[in-house]
Amino acid sequence: MLPTEVQRILLLIGLAATAYLMILAWNDDYVRQQQPVEISAEPEVDAPLTGGAGDDAPDLPRDAPEVAGAPAGTPAGSPAGTPDSDVPDPSMLTADPVDEVSAAAAAPAAQGRLVRVTTDTLDVWIDRLGGDIVRVQLPQHRLEADRDVPYLLLNRGDGHVYVAQSGLIGPDGVDSGGERPTYRAAASEYTLRGDEPLVVTLTTERDGLAVEKRFTFKPGAYLIDVAYRVDNRTDRPISAGLFAQIKRDDKEAIGEKAFTLGPQPYLGAALTTDESRYEKLSFDDLEEDGPYRAAVTGGWIAFLQHYFLSAWVADPDQTNNYYGRKRSDGTYLFGYTGPVQSVAPGQTGEWTSRFFAGPKDQNRLEGIADYLNLTVDYGFLWWLAVPLFKILDWIHGVVGNWGVAIILLTVMVKAILYPLSAASYRSMANMRRVAPQMKRLQERYADDRQKLSQEMMALYKKEKVNPLGGCLPMLLPMPIFLALYWVLFESVELRHAPFMLWIDDLSAMDPYFVLPLLMGASMYVMQLMSPAMGDPMQQRMMRLMPIMFTVLFLFFPAGLVLYWLVNNVLSMAQQWWVMRQTDGQHAARS
């Protein structure tokens, strides 16, 4: 019969191995159950809309600019004489839905409505009905790490609704009255080649107005310039205002995996206002508080999901009315309306906006609009995360590998914090030196805890020992750890970034849990190097810490676990060196 202690050790090893194999099997089954995302070859085309200004028809904003020549407060797109202000009455947000033509009847005419535009960064589908952007794929970003399928950002189809709409509303707007215009295009497919911008022009005529809707695409850009040009061929002045909005359902982004631990990626809208540089506008906000409205000078409104966003960027010199609301079909509208322009007979009017659809690239977003880079949300530790990312990005530019960059960043952080860590390790060495005296005091005053506490404090004072000093090495990296978590969680630059060997995505968990197990082992070794706590309860808690952290880190991003593992290894090396020096100095004095 084996000794009892040996049996216990073998039992623990067996349980640990069994748990490890079970977790591997669960992970394999879980990944296998997640079927590859299937994407249709083309976006779906909505049925043509018939008259009526219903809630489900043109998706036109209810927050509309005032109509020139109408009573004060009449929004564009509203009947003149309706008393209202720039912010319409909430009753205008509801209306009976308009009847739609059946999908079968609409299908033959619908397939010819789509215009496809391909650049090096964007694959865009435009519906000639309204000129809406109904699909955007990003060729330079994969939908999944192991599939060569472009990331699908906007889409109307496959059970999702996520489109970008814009138009002209008001008494003479071509999108007023509940019926969107059907534009003509010179071709059904366009491809950007070379270094010159590509301009895709859609045209239509209505009531003596010649309307052009132009989309300008530039090489290497995710930003699309959208412009309207209206020639007034009538004998009277006309008035119209621009609207631009994002229409989306509340479903998870295509291809995104659910996060079971830690913070969840934000899915919702955000905008900048005159009062707040960055304000979130979530689905729950609209559910609980009702429609949102705000007048903003310039500004932008965006829809955010993990690593990517779409955004309408308004003219920075004009006052715009921003809004968000939920429609009767469960979809949401986030957008803005600009001021009304009047165009004299024989003259031409222009309205412009810009639409971004792409990754949350901080450097790119900074150059598009003020505060748009804040959509890369690092949480309350942003002030620490932003410089961390900039340093990490710079190191990556030198070494060319994000995993190596994380290791070098960790070395840099440990070097900066070394003076504080060294003081803590010296305190730990002194605690280990007085451990025999502490044990004798515990035996002598086992029945008098108050006296034991007094004698222990006297011993600490005599030997100049700080019993809490050894905790500092564990606490110092925590803010950096949390900030780096958000950097790895939010920075698209690390999405699908490989390290080496089996780690092919630093933003995903280690598929074989090797790094978390090594990290747990390093924590255990650090405990062996540290003096034991006097309280038995504290000792038991400390022994559980490596196990608790290992379980927690099993599903954390591999890049984060790599940082913590390297941090532990460097801490052990520093601790061994400082404690060896401290013990040597004490022995020399003795």
N, C-alpha and C positions, 0 to 999 in steps of 0.2 A: 504494500500500500504506500502510495506516495505521501509525503508529509502534507499536512493540511494547507500550508501556505503555498506549496508548489501546485496543489490542485486548484487553489483559487486563481493563481496566476494563469495556469493553462486554461481555466474556464473563461477568464476575462479575455484572453487572447482569442479563444474560439468564438466568443460572443462578438468581439470586435470584428473578426474576419467575416463572420456571418452577416453582421450588419453592413459591412462594406460591400459584400457581394449582393446583398438585397438592394442596397441603394443603387449600385451599378445596373442591376436588372430593371429596377423601377425607372431609372433614367433612360435606359435603352427602350423600354416599352413606351414611355411617355413621348420620346422623340419620334418613335415609329408611328404612334397614334396620330401625331400631328402631320396630316397629309400635306404634301406640297400645295402651295396656293396656285390654283388654276385661274388664269386671266383670259378673258375673251379677246379675240383678235381685234375687235372694234368696240367702241363704246356704244351703249344703247342710245337710240334716238327717241326723244319724247314725241308723243302724238301732237300734231298741229293744234294750236290753241284757237278756240273760237271766241267770239266777242264776249264782253262782260268783264268787269274788273273784280273778279272773285279772288278769294284768298289763295286758291290753288293755281290760278292761271299764270300771270306773267311774272310772279315773284317780285313785283316792283316794290321798292321801299315805301313805307308809309311816312317816314321822316323825310319830307321833300322840301325843296327850296320854295320860297314864296313866288307867286306868279306876278309878273309885272303887269300893272294895269288892273289887277283884281283887288278887292278889298284887302286891307292889311291882314297878314296872317294866313292867306289862302295858300296852301301848299300846291306845288306843281303836281299835276296829275289829278287834282281835286276839282270838282265843279266850282266855278267862280261863285262867290257869294256864301260859301261855307265859312263861317267865322272860325278862325283857328290861328295859331301862332307858328313860329318856326318848328316847335315841337307839337305835332298834331295831337288832337284829342284821342285818348285810348280807344274810343269807340270806332275809330277808323281802322283799327287793327283787325276787326272781325268783319266777315262778309260771307255770303253763301258761295260755296265753290261753284265754278262754272262746269258745265258738262263737257267731257272730252270725247274726241273721236276715238273709236275703238282702236286698239293696237293693230289688229289685223288690217283694218282699212287704211291705217296710216303707213304701214310698213313699206309698200312699193315706192311711195314718194320720199320716205324718210332716208333710205340708204344713200341717196344722192346729195344729202344735205351736209355731209361731213367733209371738211377740208383738213388735210394733214400737213403739218409743218415739222421738218426734222432739222435739228442743228447738232453740234457736237455735244451739247449739254441737255437739250430738251427734245422730246418727242410729243408734240402738241396736236390735239384734235379740236377743231373749231366747228361748232354747229352754225350753219348759215341762217338758221332761224334764231334771230336775236344776236348772232355773232358771239355766243357764249363759248368759253373754253370748257369743254366737257371731259377732257382727259389730258393728263400730263404724266409722262414717264421720264425718268432720269437715267440716261444710258451710262453715266459714269458711276452710278451707285446700284449695287445689286439688291434685289428684293431679299434674297437669302444668301448666306455665306457660301453655300455649296451648290448654288444654282446660278447659271449665267443668264438671269432674267432681270431686266432693268426694273428699278424701284418704281412702283406705281403710286403716285401721290394723289392726283385728282382722277376721279373716275365716275362716270354715270353708267352703271351696269354692274353685273356680278353681285347684285344685292346691295350695292352701295350708291349713295348720292353725295357727290362732292364736286361742285362745279364753281367756276368763277363767271359772274354775270356783270354786264355793264350796259348802259343805254342812256338815251335822252328822254327825259320826262318833262312835263309841263304842258301848257296849252298847245304847243306846236311840236312837242317831242315825238319822235317816231315810235317810241316805246309806250306812249300813253294810250289810254283807252282799253287796256287789257289785251291788246293784240300786238305781238312782237313782229317786227319786219322780217321778211325773208330776203337776205342779201344774195347778190350774185358774186361769183369769184371767177377769175380768169382761168384757174386750174384747180384740180382737186388735190394735188400734192405739190409741196414746195420743199426744196432742200437748200440749206445755206452752205455755200462753198466759198472758200477763200476768206479774206479778211474784211470784206465789205458787209455792212448790215443787209439783212433781207427784209423787205417790206411786203407784207401781204395785205392787199386792199380788197375790201368788200364794198359793194355799192348797191344802192337802192334809190327809188324815187317815191315820194308821197306828197300829194296836195301841193305841187309846185315846188317842192324842195328836193334838191339833189344831195344825197347823203353818202359820205364815204366813212367807213370804219377801217382804220389802218392799224395793223400790228407790226411793230418793228422788232426784229430779232437780231442780236449781235453775237459774234463768235465768243465762246467761252463764258457767256453770261446766262444767268437764270432770270434776268429781269426783262420784261416785255413792255415796251412803250405802246400804250393804247391811245389812239387819238380819233376824234370825230371832226369831220369837216362838212359843214352844211352850207350849200349855195342857196340863197333865198331868191328864187325866181318869181316870186309873187309881187304884187303891188302894195304890200303892207308889211310892217315890221313883224317879226316873229320872236318868240321867247321860248327858251328851253334850258333845262339844267341837267347836269350829269349825275348819274348814280353809278356806284360800283359796289358790288357785294359778293360775298361768298355764301353759297348755299350748301349745307352739309347735314347729314344725319348724325346721330350720336353713337354710331357703331365704332368699335375699335378699328384702328388703321389696318389696312390690308397687309398681311404678312407679319404683323407684330405679335410677339409671344407674350402671354400673361406673366406678370411678375408676382411671385408669391411672397417674397420677403423684401423688406425695405421700402423706400418711397416708390410710389407709382409715377410713371411719366404722365405729365399733364396733357390732357386732351381737351381743348377748348380754345376760346378766342382770347385775344389780348389786344390792347391798344395803348396809345400814348395820348394823354390829355393835357390841358393847360395846367392842371393841378397835380398830375402824377405822370412821371416819366414812363412808368410801366404799370398797367392795370389789367388784371385778369378779368375775363368775362366768361364764366363757365356756363355749362348747360344748367346746372343747379341754380345758378344766380337768376337765370331767366325763368326757371320754374318757380322759384320762391318769391322773387321780387317783381316779376313781370317784365315788360319790354324796357329796354335800356335806351337812353338818349343823352347826347352830350354835344355841345357846340365846341369845336376845337379849331384853332388856327393851324392850318397844315395838317400834320399828323399822319397816322397810318392805322390800319386795323388788320390783324393777322389771325390766322387759325393755326394753332400749334399742335404738333404731335411729336412723338419721340424722334429726335434728330432732324426733323424736317418741318417746314412751314410753308404756308402761302400767305400773301399779304397784298393788299391794295395800298399804294402810297399816294397820298393826295398832293395837290399843289401846295407848297409850303407857305405861299403868300396869301392864301384865301381862307376864309372861315367856312368850315364844313360841318354838317350835321351828321354825327355818328349814331348808329343805332344797332340794336340786336333784338331779335324776337323769335318766338317759336311759332311755326305755322300749324295749321290744323292737321296736316298729314304727318306731324312729328319731326319734320326737318326744321333746321334753324337758319336764319339769315343774319349775317353780320356785315355791315357795310357803311357807306356814307353817301350823302348827297352834297353836291357843290352849289354855289350860287347860280341864280338864273342869269343868262346872258341874252341880250336883245340884239337882233340882227336886222339891219335896215334893208329895204328892198334893193335887190341887185348886189348886196354885199355878202361876204362869207364869214361865218362864225366857226371858231375852233374850241374844242373842249379836250383836255388831256388828263390822263392818269397813268400810273405805272403798276404793273402786276408782277410780283415775285413768286416763283414756285421753285423751291430747291432746298438744299441742306442748310442747317444752322451753322454756317461758316461765319465766325465772329468778324474776321477781317473783311469779308465781303459785305456783311450786313452793315458794318460801320460806315461804309462808303455810300450806302443807298439812302438812308434817312437817319435823323437823330434818334438815338435810343432804340433803334431796331435790333441792335446787337444784344439788348437786354432780354430778348426772347430766348437766348441761351441762359436759362435760369439756374444759377448755382445755389439758390437758397440763401439762408441767412449768413452763411460764410462766404458770400460772393467776394468780399473784400480780400479774402485769402485765396479763394479758388482762382480768381482772374490772374493774379501774378503767377500762381503755380502753373496754370495752363500756358502762359506766355513763356515761362522758363522751360517747361516740358516741350513746347513746340519748337523753341530754339534748339534744344538738345537734339530733338528728332531731326531737325534740319541738318545737323552735323553728322549724326551717326546713322540715320536712315532707318531706324527700327524703334518702334514705340516701346517695346519691352525693355530694350537696352536703355532707352531714355528714362523709363521709370526707375530702373536700377540706379542710374547716374544721378537722377533727381534725389533719390533716397540717400545716396552717399553725401550729396551736397547738404541736405537738410540735417543729417546726423553730424556733419562737420560744424555747421553753424550752431547747433544745440550742444556741442560737446562740453563747453565750460559748465553748463548747468548739469548735464548728465554726470560729469566727473565729480562734482560736489555731492551728488546723490550717491554715486557708487562708493565714495569715501565714507559717507555716512553708513552705508550698508556694511562696509568692511569693519567699521567700529562696532556696529551692532553684533556682528559675528564674533568679534573679540570679547565682548562682555557677556556673551550668551551663557558661559558657565556660571557667572555670578548671578545672572537673572534666574537660572534654574535653581540655584541654592536658595534664593529669596522666595521663589514660588513654593519650595518644599517647606521652608521655615514658617511662612505665613499662609499656609494652605487654607486655614480656617478663618483668616481675618483679611478679607479683600481690601478693606479700607487701609489697613496698615501696609499691605502688600503694595498698594498703589502709591502710598507715600514713599516707601523705601525704593520703589522702582524709579520714581521721579528724582529722588536724591541721587541714585546711581547714574541716571542720565546726565544730571547736572555735573556730577563729579567727573565723569569720563568725557564730558562734552559731546554727548551723542544725541542726535535727533532721531527719535524712533519713526517719524514719518518721512524722513528724508529719502528713504529708498523707494517711496511711491512715485517720486517725480519722474523717473524714466518711463514709467507706464503712462503717466498723464500727459507728458509733453507732446508725444506724437498724435494724441487724439484729435485736436482741432485740424491738424494737417491731414490725418486719416479721413476725417469727415469731409473736408474740402476736396481731397483727392477723389473720394467716392463720387462726389457730384461732378467733378471734372470727367471722370471715366464714364459716368452715367449719362451726361448731357452732351459731351463733345463728339460731334459727328466724325471728327478726324480719327477717333479711335474705334469707330464702328468697323467691324470685320478686319481690324488691324492684326496681322499675325505676329507672333513672337519667335518661337522656334519649336522644333519637334512636334508634339501633339497640340500645342497651344496655337490654334489658327485664328482665334478671335479673342482679343484681350477684353472686349466688352461683354463677353459671355462667360459663364462659369466653366471651370476646368472639367472637361467631360469625364475624366478618370479620377478626379479628386486628389491628385498627387500633391498639388501645391497646398491645399488646405491641410492635408495630413502632415506635410513637412512643417507647415506653420505651427500646427498644434504641438508637434514634437519639439520645435524650437522654444515654444513657451514653457514646456515641461523642463527642458534643460535650464532655462533661465531661472525657474523656480528652485532647482537643485543648487544653483549658484548663489541664491539669495538666502539670507538668514531666515530661519523659521519664525513665524509669528508666535508670540507668547500664548495667546488664547487658543485653546484646541478648536473651538468653533471657527475661528479665523483660519486656522491651518487647514481644516476640512474644506472651507470655501475656496481657499487658494488652490487646493489640489483639484478642485472641480473646474477651475477657470480654463485650463487648456482644453478640456473636453467640451465645455460650453462654447468656447470660441471656435473650435474645430467644426462643430455641428453648424454653428451660425455661418461660418465662412464657406461651407460646402457649396452654397448656391450664390455666392457673391461673384462679381466679375473677376476673371483671372488676373487682370491687371492690378486690381486692388489687393488681392491675396499676395501677388508677387511683391508689391510694395511692403506689405506687412511682414512677409517672410524675410525679405532683405533687411528690413528695419530690425527685426529680432536678431538676425545673425550679426549685424554690425553692433547691436547693443551688447550681445554676449562678448564680442571681441573687446569692446571698450570696457565692459565690466571686469573682465579677466585682467586686463592690463592695469586698470586703476587700482583694483583691489590687491593685486600683487605688489604694486608700488607702495600702497598704504601699509600692507602687512610688513613689507621690508623696512619701511621707515620706522614703524613701531618697534620692530625687533632690534633695530640699530640703537634706538633710544633706551631700550631696556638693557 
